[in-house]
Amino acid sequence: MTKDLYGGLFCYDEYMPKKNTQTSVLDSSSKDILRAIFYAILIIPGLFFAYMYWFNAGMSLCGISGCSGGGFGVSYDPQATQDALINSGIVAAIGPLIVFFISKFKGQWIIITFLTLVLVPIIGGMYIGAGFDGYPINRKV
């Protein structure tokens, strides 16, 4: 027996209306999986476009002939290399930044955005063989 809120009378539980405890068709683990897939869909294009900037940085690192200097010779453009690598970090960080604004876990996503902004250009520079000065690491002076 429970206490009735409308008059202080006691009534039996089987006559009380049952509360619907199910609020959604999906359970919390399914929602987490769908949320992770949605976040990945937002982040993967940024990494693809960052790779395109890496290609641009690689082409501006030594020129069209490559770092060996065959054909037209070596043509260093350190400023364009640094610009392309910085732009790769900015483009790759747009996805996590969007997730930061729509997610409820804001502290985690701002850290991921910052790490993406910093690490993508560094990893891209190591991938194409550029130093922090924009010149190739194995450049002979």
C-alpha positions, -999 to +999 in steps of 0.1 A: +000+000+000+012+035-008+001+069+004-022+087-021-011+123-028-046+135-034-062+130-001-040+110+022-059+078+016-041+045+012-045+026-020-031-006-035-001-005-058-017-026-085-043+001-090-018+029-094-008+038-130+026+025-140+053+050-151+069+045-184+107+043-177+118+038-213+125+071-229+141+060-261+142+031-285+180+031-283+199+023-252+228+044-240+255+022-256+239+025-290+236+062-287+273+064-278+282+043-309+261+065-332+276+097-316+311+083-323+302+076-359+288+111-363+319+127-348+341+106-371+321+117-401+329+153-391+366+147-385+377+125-414+372+151-442+394+176-423+422+150-422+417+143-459+420+180-467+451+182-444+467+155-465+461+176-496+480+205-479+508+181-471+510+173-508+511+210-516+539+215-489+558+186-504+557+201-539+568+235-526+596+219-505+619+212-534+600+221-565+586+201-593+619+183-600+623+170-564+651+174-540+676+157-562+676+187-585+671+168-618+655+185-647+648+221-637+668+220-606+660+224-569+636+253-561+633+259-524+602+278-512+603+276-474+576+301-468+551+282-489+560+250-472+554+265-438+522+281-449+509+248-463+518+229-431+501+255-409+470+254-431+469+217-428+466+220-390+439+246-393+419+226-418+423+194-397+412+212-365+379+224-380+362+190-375+371+187-338+361+224-333+327+217-348+324+187-324+334+210-296+305+233-302+279+205-305+292+181-279+284+180-242+320+169-235+335+204-242+367+200-221+378+168-240+371+182-274+389+215-269+420+195-260+416+173-291+412+204-312+443+220-298+464+188-302+451+185-338+460+221-345+496+215-332+504+179-341+490+177-377+516+202-391+544+186-372+535+151-384+530+164-419+564+181-418+580+149-407+561+130-433+574+152-462+609+156-447+607+194-439+624+210-410+609+237-389+626+263-411+607+251-442+638+236-459+643+199-464+660+181-435+687+166-457+694+198-476+731+203-487+742+239-485 
